[in-house]
Every structure is written in structure tokens, then in C-alpha cells.
Amino acid sequence: MGEEIATKDSVSQRIAAGAHARERARGWFKYPVRSRVSSRYDERETATSRSLCLEVGLALCGRPPSRLLDVGCGGGALLERAREVLPEAELAGVDPVEPAIAAAERRFGGDPGILLSVMAAEDLARQKDRFGHFDLILVHLSLALWNDPLQGLTRLTEMLAPGGTCYVVDLLRPESWDGKTIPEGMGAADEEERDYLRDQLAASLAMEEFRGIADETARRTGTRAEVRRGGLGGHPPGSAEAGRIWAGSPRIAGLLASRGAALAGSSQIDSVAHLVITNPGGRRDA
Ligand SMILES: C[S@@+](CC[C@H](N)C(=O)[O-])C[C@H]1O[C@@H](n2cnc3c(N)ncnc32)[C@H](O)[C@@H]1O
């Protein structure tokens, strides 16, 4: 019990210590001049990772979700792909940046099967009745920006349907990072993009912080949480688990064929953490 409290306190302390860095990193999505830089970089460099997040999430989910939520959805690129592969599903997306949600609304042109809302992850709990429960919740490159990642993730986990899965993909802080150097493999094209990435890396979580947040979320909500680094959904290429994920989503092969060789060999793949939370309560396939 004493140990449990000590672990929880150290996670909270670490989160509190990163508040300023997170606020600075969020500025790149909030302010027009900087958000042009972040959009340009993200559209070019993170599109494959975004598509893989959806496909691996679908494979982990085990069956087509009837309700899917994308938290920190930006302009709705992941939801657009989700709509292509899940024409019948109810989709939802939230992001605290108003122009991002306005862009997503334009993208979907009033599709009644998509609920979009200007909202931070931490505030979703207040609207639980409006949003309901989800079979699959995805968080792509957003968790480390939240004001309170532990609180936000706990609230999201409470919104998982029985048997549901929450899959988080996020930038991992490089070990012994000097606070300045941007890893080559991240593909920054100019000084503005390097400034953007420097602030994102400064806010990013280290592996042990991911583990602390995952363990504490699981403890609070009675769910299972696992954190891994790199690979396919956190599993090394060629492993049985990666093979199962691969087999679970026919489109992964195509995605990896287009960028895969470069991706698998690059430092990008190792610079990402995968956090999977499953709500075992009354599994749908039980
Ligand atoms: C790097 S972008 C990723 C956008 C999108 N997930 C994608 O992959 O294209 C990070 C997003 O997280 C959003 N964000 C920042 N703070 C958030 C919070 N507290 N709750 C939810 N989303 C947040 C930002 O506004 C931004 O749209």
C-alpha cells in the first residue's frame, strides 16, 4: 500500500514538473503561425504512423468497432481513414483547438455518424453521457500534450465499452537527450520544424513515465495496461505478436510496403511508445 502511494505520487510529481513544457508544446497547434509549421511537418512525416495507429488499433480491438473515438483528432485525418474502412461505425473526435475541429467539420460535411467537439481529453468525463462508451479509443501523438495525461487517460479508460481497447501512440523522449539535438530520423526540413520538434521532444514522456501512467490508470480503473517501444504496436518485426497484428488487419501490409522498409530501418520506429489498455469487463467475445 505504502509503495502504491509512493508510485502514484512520483507519477503525479513528474507530470506536474512537465506542465510548462507541455503548454509550450501545445502552442504549436493553437497559434496560427506555428500551427502552419506543425501541420506541414505532420502531414508529411506522421501520415504513415497515423494510418498504422488506426490499423493496429483495429487489429488489437479484434473485431470491427461499432463506436470509435479519436482523442486529439486535429483536423480529422485519422477519422477520415476510419470512415473509409468502417462505413457503418459511429465515429467521434475531440480536440481543444477550435480551428482544428472546424477543419474536421468541413472535411466531413455534416456526416451524421461523426460527432466532433472542441474539447480537451481531461474534460470528456463531464460529457460522458453525450459521448457514451467506445469499443476503440485512439490517441495518436497527443497524450504528452495534455494538461494532465494521467487524469485524461483515466477518464478515457472509463469510457471503454466492455472488451474495449484504448491504443495510444506517442513520441518517446530519447534516452539521455541533450534538450537540443533533433534526431536525424525525424525528418525535420528546416529550422522552424526543428524548433517545433524540440518543443515536442521536451514535452514527451520517458519510457518509465509511460509505464507509471499506464500502471496507475490500470490500477484506478481495474483494466489491463501494457507499454512497449518501437516495432508494430510495440512488438519487434518478426515476432509472433507482430504477426498476429499483421494478420488482423489486411491493410497493414500495404502501408508497410509503401513506407515500411524505410520505417523499419529508421530511428523513427524506436522513438515511439505504444500503450494498450483493455477493459476486460464482460468481453464481447466471452
Ligand atoms: C501532433 S497533433 C496530432 C493530431 C492527430 N492526432 C494526428 O495524428 O494527426 C496533437 C494534437 O493534440 C491536440 N491536443 C492538445 N492538447 C490536448 C488535450 N488536452 N486533449 C486532447 N487533444 C489535445 C492538439 O490540439 C493537436 O491537434
The ligand as an SDF file (V2000), in Angstrom:
LIG
                    3D

 27 29  0  0  0  0  0  0  0  0999 V2000
    0.6480   16.2240  -33.1200 C   0  0  0  0  0  0  0  0  0  0  0  0
   -1.0360   16.6680  -33.1950 S   0  0  0  0  0  0  0  0  0  0  0  0
   -1.7520   15.1060  -33.6430 C   0  0  0  0  0  0  0  0  0  0  0  0
   -3.0940   15.2550  -34.2900 C   0  0  0  0  0  0  0  0  0  0  0  0
   -3.7360   13.9400  -34.7480 C   0  0  0  0  0  0  0  0  0  0  0  0
   -3.9080   13.0090  -33.6540 N   0  0  0  0  0  0  0  0  0  0  0  0
   -2.9460   13.3320  -35.8710 C   0  0  0  0  0  0  0  0  0  0  0  0
   -2.2830   12.3230  -35.6570 O   0  0  0  0  0  0  0  0  0  0  0  0
   -2.9830   13.8700  -36.9750 O   0  0  0  0  0  0  0  0  0  0  0  0
   -1.5190   16.8150  -31.4700 C   0  0  0  0  0  0  0  0  0  0  0  0
   -2.9740   17.1590  -31.2550 C   0  0  0  0  0  0  0  0  0  0  0  0
   -3.2970   17.0340  -29.8460 O   0  0  0  0  0  0  0  0  0  0  0  0
   -4.2020   18.0710  -29.5180 C   0  0  0  0  0  0  0  0  0  0  0  0
   -4.2620   18.3000  -28.0610 N   0  0  0  0  0  0  0  0  0  0  0  0
   -3.5160   19.1310  -27.3010 C   0  0  0  0  0  0  0  0  0  0  0  0
   -3.9260   19.0840  -26.0270 N   0  0  0  0  0  0  0  0  0  0  0  0
   -4.9540   18.2100  -25.9590 C   0  0  0  0  0  0  0  0  0  0  0  0
   -5.8080   17.7440  -24.9170 C   0  0  0  0  0  0  0  0  0  0  0  0
   -5.6820   18.1750  -23.6650 N   0  0  0  0  0  0  0  0  0  0  0  0
   -6.7650   16.8560  -25.2150 N   0  0  0  0  0  0  0  0  0  0  0  0
   -6.9020   16.3960  -26.4700 C   0  0  0  0  0  0  0  0  0  0  0  0
   -6.1380   16.7990  -27.5070 N   0  0  0  0  0  0  0  0  0  0  0  0
   -5.1680   17.6990  -27.2610 C   0  0  0  0  0  0  0  0  0  0  0  0
   -3.6490   19.2510  -30.3090 C   0  0  0  0  0  0  0  0  0  0  0  0
   -4.5800   20.3170  -30.4090 O   0  0  0  0  0  0  0  0  0  0  0  0
   -3.3110   18.6030  -31.6380 C   0  0  0  0  0  0  0  0  0  0  0  0
   -4.3820   18.6240  -32.5270 O   0  0  0  0  0  0  0  0  0  0  0  0
  1  2  1  0
  2  3  1  0
  2 10  1  0
  3  4  1  0
  4  5  1  0
  5  6  1  0
  5  7  1  0
  7  8  2  0
  7  9  1  0
 10 11  1  0
 11 12  1  0
 11 26  1  0
 12 13  1  0
 13 14  1  0
 13 24  1  0
 14 15  1  0
 14 23  1  0
 15 16  2  0
 16 17  1  0
 17 18  1  0
 17 23  2  0
 18 19  1  0
 18 20  2  0
 20 21  1  0
 21 22  2  0
 22 23  1  0
 24 25  1  0
 24 26  1  0
 26 27  1  0
M  CHG  2   2   1   9  -1
M  END
$$$$
